[in-house]
Amino acid sequence: MAKERTSVRMQTQIKTLSEQSYSIRSIARILRLSRRTVRKYLEPTAQPPSESGGWVNTVDWDSQRTANSRDKLGGDKGSRV
């Protein structure tokens, strides 16, 4: 049977204990959670997209072409007999 979800209060406790320099193992032992659950709530969350939505405003097409042509030239060196 699956265990209940971790409450917001428990998540706050995890973060508080971590800020007090408790190890993941000791936090898990104190709160009676798995170490995996503790790690899950301590890992940084994904950053929200920037104002541009993650898109690049300008593309330098010349550098893209030279990078692609270098890849094509460099990849065929060892394939010829």
Order of alpha helices (4+ residues) and beta strands (2+ residues): alpha-alpha-alpha-alpha
